[in-house]
Amino acid sequence: MSNVLWDYEEEMTKLLSKITATLKQRFSGKAFTDKYRIELRNRKRRKGKTLQSLHADIRRLTALAFPTVDQKTREVMATDEFLDAIGDPDFVMQI
């Protein structure tokens, strides 16, 4: 970065460093994994949506929310979230 900003004053480079740090914090992996985890927790089956689309969405969100978790554990988590998202305890018991 110093090679690109060599002709700017120190005040400007400090400001740009602060902006860069803020952007990294806001758009880094941790912020996104938290976002996906919240989406996953709140995901419910919408009227008119198929179980297949719900399943695909739950699997996608689980992979995004827990990228470092091994596949087998993520599968268990996705199954639990899927059953919760169905929102019909009687139907879940039939499954």
C-alpha positions in Angstrom: 0.0 0.0 0.0 2.8 2.4 0.8 4.1 2.2 -2.9 0.7 3.3 -4.2 0.3 6.1 -1.6 3.8 7.4 -1.5 2.9 10.9 -2.6 0.0 11.4 -0.2 0.4 13.1 3.1 0.5 11.0 6.3 -2.9 12.1 7.3 -4.4 10.7 4.1 -2.7 7.4 4.4 -3.9 7.0 8.0 -7.4 7.8 6.9 -7.2 5.2 4.1 -5.8 2.7 6.6 -8.8 3.3 8.9 -11.2 2.9 6.0 -9.5 -0.3 4.9 -9.7 -1.7 8.4 -13.4 -0.8 8.7 -14.2 -2.5 5.4 -12.3 -5.6 6.4 -14.1 -5.8 9.7 -17.5 -5.3 8.1 -17.1 -7.6 5.1 -14.8 -10.2 6.6 -15.7 -13.9 6.9 -16.7 -13.6 10.6 -19.4 -11.0 9.9 -20.8 -13.1 7.1 -20.8 -16.4 9.0 -22.8 -14.7 11.8 -25.2 -13.3 9.3 -25.8 -16.8 7.7 -26.1 -18.4 11.2 -28.9 -15.9 12.0 -30.6 -16.5 8.7 -30.4 -20.2 9.3 -31.9 -20.0 12.7 -34.8 -17.9 11.4 -35.4 -19.8 8.2 -39.0 -21.3 8.1 -40.9 -23.0 5.3 -42.8 -20.4 3.3 -46.2 -21.1 2.0 -46.1 -22.6 -1.4 -42.4 -23.6 -1.2 -41.4 -27.2 -1.7 -39.6 -29.3 0.9 -36.8 -29.7 -1.7 -36.3 -25.9 -1.9 -36.3 -25.6 1.8 -33.8 -28.5 2.1 -31.5 -26.9 -0.5 -31.7 -23.5 1.3 -31.0 -25.0 4.7 -27.9 -26.9 3.4 -26.6 -23.8 1.7 -27.0 -21.7 4.8 -25.5 -24.4 7.0 -22.4 -24.6 4.7 -22.0 -20.8 4.7 -22.7 -20.4 8.5 -20.2 -23.1 9.5 -17.5 -23.3 6.8 -14.9 -24.9 9.1 -17.2 -27.6 10.5 -16.7 -31.1 9.1 -19.3 -32.4 6.6 -20.8 -35.1 8.8 -21.4 -32.6 11.7 -22.8 -30.0 9.2 -25.2 -32.7 7.9 -26.5 -33.3 11.4 -26.9 -29.6 12.0 -28.7 -29.1 8.7 -31.1 -32.0 9.4 -32.0 -30.4 12.8 -32.5 -27.0 11.2 -34.5 -28.5 8.4 -36.9 -30.2 10.8 -37.3 -27.0 12.8 -37.9 -25.0 9.7 -40.8 -27.2 8.6 -42.9 -25.8 11.4 -45.3 -28.7 11.6 -44.6 -31.0 14.6 -47.0 -33.7 13.4 -45.5 -33.8 10.0 -42.0 -33.8 11.5 -42.9 -36.9 13.6 -44.0 -38.7 10.4 -40.7 -38.0 8.8 
